Amino acid sequence: MAIVKKYGDVNVEPVMDGVGMRMVIGPEDGAPHFNMRIFDIEPGASTPHHSHWWEHETFVIEGEGIVRTDQGDVSLKAGHAVFMPGNEVHQFVNTGESVLKMMCLVPQKWLEDTTGKPTI
């Protein structure tokens, strides 16, 4: 059965100072393999500078910022899509004056155990 939601109706969970996340589609919705998350990054805030085994795809809904990688910073604004390969160090930084909203697709946590790679 299809599930349709408005992302604004999903509660924002704080991740760290200035960063909130909405789990729009996930295990509780019956999604067996992937999570769809919406991040709200306040002006001047950023995600951690980190890496993980999985790839993820990110789509900028509104706002502007940069994605910081080992190859340098790349500007982002609404309508941009980012493919981040697994194990690549990265960080999303809000450089604008309004909230940076991004959709991020990642695999379910249980898939970590099927990769033979260490869990975080």
C-alpha positions as CSV (number, residue, x, y, z in Angstrom):
1,M,0.0,0.0,0.0
2,A,1.3,3.4,-0.9
3,I,2.0,6.0,1.8
4,V,1.7,9.7,1.1
5,K,2.8,12.3,3.6
6,K,3.6,16.0,3.7
7,Y,7.2,16.3,5.0
8,G,6.1,19.3,7.1
9,D,3.8,17.1,9.1
10,V,6.7,14.9,10.3
11,N,8.3,15.9,13.6
12,V,11.8,17.4,13.5
13,E,14.2,15.5,15.7
14,P,17.3,17.4,16.8
15,V,20.5,15.9,15.5
16,M,23.0,18.5,16.8
17,D,23.0,22.3,17.4
18,G,21.3,23.9,14.4
19,V,20.5,20.6,12.6
20,G,17.2,18.8,12.6
21,M,16.0,15.7,10.8
22,R,12.6,14.4,9.7
23,M,12.4,10.7,9.0
24,V,9.8,11.1,6.2
25,I,9.9,7.5,5.1
26,G,11.6,4.7,7.0
27,P,11.1,1.4,8.8
28,E,8.0,2.5,10.6
29,D,6.4,3.1,7.2
30,G,7.3,-0.4,6.0
31,A,10.2,0.7,3.8
32,P,12.5,-2.4,3.8
33,H,15.7,-0.9,2.4
34,F,16.0,2.9,2.3
35,N,15.2,5.9,4.5
36,M,14.1,9.3,3.1
37,R,15.2,12.0,5.5
38,I,14.7,15.8,5.4
39,F,17.4,17.8,7.1
40,D,16.9,21.4,8.3
41,I,20.3,23.2,8.7
42,E,20.1,26.6,10.3
43,P,22.2,29.5,9.0
44,G,25.8,29.0,10.0
45,A,25.3,25.4,11.2
46,S,26.6,22.3,9.6
47,T,26.5,18.5,9.7
48,P,29.5,16.7,11.1
49,H,32.6,16.3,9.0
50,H,32.4,12.6,8.6
51,S,32.3,9.5,6.4
52,H,30.4,6.2,6.4
53,W,30.4,3.0,4.3
54,W,27.2,3.8,2.4
55,E,26.6,6.1,-0.5
56,H,23.8,8.7,-0.3
57,E,22.0,10.9,-2.5
58,T,21.0,14.4,-1.4
59,F,18.6,16.9,-3.0
60,V,18.6,20.6,-2.0
61,I,14.9,21.7,-1.5
62,E,15.6,25.3,-0.4
63,G,18.4,27.5,0.8
64,E,22.1,27.6,-0.1
65,G,25.3,26.2,1.3
66,I,28.3,24.1,0.4
67,V,29.2,20.5,0.5
68,R,32.8,20.1,1.8
69,T,34.8,17.2,0.5
70,D,38.5,16.2,0.4
71,Q,38.5,17.6,-3.2
72,G,37.2,21.0,-2.0
73,D,34.0,22.9,-1.4
74,V,31.2,22.9,-3.9
75,S,28.4,25.5,-3.8
76,L,24.8,24.2,-3.4
77,K,21.4,25.8,-3.9
78,A,17.8,24.7,-4.4
79,G,17.5,22.2,-7.2
80,H,21.0,20.8,-6.9
81,A,21.5,17.0,-6.4
82,V,24.5,15.5,-4.8
83,F,25.8,11.9,-5.1
84,M,28.2,11.2,-2.2
85,P,30.1,7.9,-2.6
86,G,30.6,5.7,0.4
87,N,33.7,6.3,2.6
88,E,34.2,9.8,1.3
89,V,34.6,12.4,4.0
90,H,32.0,15.2,3.6
91,Q,30.1,17.9,5.4
92,F,27.1,20.1,4.5
93,V,27.3,23.7,5.6
94,N,24.6,26.4,5.5
95,T,26.2,29.5,4.1
96,G,22.9,31.3,3.5
97,E,20.6,33.5,5.6
98,S,17.7,31.0,5.7
99,V,17.3,27.3,6.5
100,L,19.0,24.9,4.2
101,K,16.5,22.1,3.6
102,M,17.8,18.9,2.0
103,M,16.4,15.5,1.2
104,C,18.8,12.6,1.9
105,L,18.3,9.0,0.9
106,V,20.3,6.4,2.8
107,P,20.1,2.6,3.3
108,Q,18.5,1.0,6.3
109,K,20.8,0.4,9.3
110,W,20.4,-3.4,9.0
111,L,22.1,-3.4,5.6
112,E,25.3,-2.5,7.4
113,D,25.5,-6.0,8.6
114,T,25.3,-7.4,5.1
115,T,28.3,-5.5,3.8
116,G,30.9,-7.2,5.9
117,K,32.1,-3.7,6.7
118,P,32.4,-2.5,10.3
119,T,29.4,-0.7,11.8
120,I,29.6,2.9,13.0
